[in-house]
Amino acid sequence: MKRVAVSDDKIRRIRRAMKASGLDPDPLTDDEIVDQALTAAEFYFSEGEEEE
């Protein structure tokens, strides 16, 4: 697993985006918020690629 540095401002932005999309980020820790964002980005950028 790679470590990433994320500012508090970016975490607040992710939380706001989650709330705007109907998700509840309140029970999640900052680490879980970052993990959710990275997972969403991974799905977004891998869209259209075929799995082997």
C-alpha angles and dihedrals in degrees: 000000000000122000117230130193114228125179123229088245092058091048090052089050091051091049090051091049091050091051091048090053092050099259122129109231095171099095092047125095120230089257091053091048091054091046091052091050093048091048091051090049091049091053092045095051096041093052110124095022116118120233118231 
